[in-house]
Amino acid sequence: MNVFFVQIVKEIRYICRKENQYSYKMDFLSLSKARCSVRKYDFSRPIEQEKLDYIMECVRFAPSAVNFQPWKFLIAKEKNILEAISSCYANEWIKTAPCIIVACVDHRQSWHRQRYDNKDHADIDIAIAVEHLCLAATEQGLGTCWVCNFDAQKCRELLQLDEQVEPAVLIPIGYGTDPGREKKRKEISDIIL
């Protein structure tokens, strides 16, 4: 990728985050390039409820295997719940997020490929829904980060979730205060068989 182009994208991301002026009619490629993992947030700046509602409406329309939609989302904004969820993850930066969404899958509701190998498609379904969430948040001028390296069992216990409900992803969300990192991606020729 052209170094000049990468620098422009980084500058646009920084300016848009700083001024909260993301285009609400961004084309998909621009949106995909703008989305990045944000690891520092303005904790004092709450997320507008209208934006959270919009994001969750986008999540609601995410596709899933056989349309089973085996997901549940916990939206944590209260300090004690944020602290409990943060205690399941080893890195301190997560505490800067004013909101953490816990994406959970219910393995009783997910589709299993029974005819062949009984593969549970819950992880695939939740991944699609979470990326809808992250892209919608980016469109709304918010930063997110996928967090999968956390103590899921501890999270389940703290949130008192049913044994069949797995907390799969933590998504801190808020107004980012860092410009994000340069994306390093393989060339098209390296990913097509």
JOURGI-V811371 format. One record per residue. N is the residue number from 1. PSI is psi in whole degrees, 0 to 359 (NA if undefined). NEAR is the number of other ideal C-beta (glycine too) atoms within 12 Angstrom. Layout:
n: (N,N)
psi: (PSI,PSI)
near: (NEAR,NEAR)
//
This chain:
n: (1,2,3,4,5,6,7,8,9,10,11,12,13,14,15,16,17,18,19,20,21,22,23,24,25,26,27,28,29,30,31,32,33,34,35,36,37,38,39,40,41,42,43,44,45,46,47,48,49,50,51,52,53,54,55,56,57,58,59,60,61,62,63,64,65,66,67,68,69,70,71,72,73,74,75,76,77,78,79,80,81,82,83,84,85,86,87,88,89,90,91,92,93,94,95,96,97,98,99,100,101,102,103,104,105,106,107,108,109,110,111,112,113,114,115,116,117,118,119,120,121,122,123,124,125,126,127,128,129,130,131,132,133,134,135,136,137,138,139,140,141,142,143,144,145,146,147,148,149,150,151,152,153,154,155,156,157,158,159,160,161,162,163,164,165,166,167,168,169,170,171,172,173,174,175,176,177,178,179,180,181,182,183,184,185,186,187,188,189,190,191,192,193)
psi: (143,128,322,316,316,316,319,315,316,317,318,316,313,312,316,318,316,318,357,49,42,143,132,0,39,136,162,321,317,319,316,322,328,329,131,168,115,130,23,127,161,96,331,351,103,157,133,138,325,323,317,319,316,314,314,333,321,319,318,331,7,142,159,161,126,20,31,337,62,40,157,147,129,123,108,122,344,140,315,325,320,317,318,313,318,331,349,357,137,340,136,334,334,336,350,349,132,354,140,129,126,115,121,152,144,109,345,337,349,155,138,135,76,328,333,294,5,24,129,124,14,316,322,314,315,328,318,314,318,321,326,316,311,319,319,321,317,316,327,6,18,154,154,171,132,128,111,344,70,167,93,323,316,319,315,315,315,323,359,51,151,150,329,353,115,122,111,324,137,132,94,142,141,190,114,148,8,154,0,172,158,135,131,117,147,158,156,318,339,348,352,128,NA)
near: (17,8,10,10,14,19,15,18,29,24,18,24,34,25,18,32,34,21,13,23,16,30,18,17,9,23,12,13,11,21,28,18,25,38,36,34,29,36,26,26,33,24,25,12,23,21,35,21,14,13,31,28,16,24,36,30,17,26,35,19,18,30,21,28,27,17,15,24,26,33,39,31,36,30,31,33,23,15,17,13,23,32,17,28,39,32,23,31,33,15,20,13,24,37,24,28,43,33,41,43,43,41,45,35,38,27,27,17,26,33,26,21,15,13,8,7,9,12,17,25,28,34,25,26,37,42,25,29,39,38,26,34,43,36,32,34,43,37,30,38,35,41,44,44,38,30,34,23,16,31,21,27,15,20,33,25,18,26,30,14,24,17,15,18,30,32,41,38,40,43,47,44,49,42,33,40,23,23,24,29,19,20,18,10,14,10,9,9,7,9,8,7,5)
//
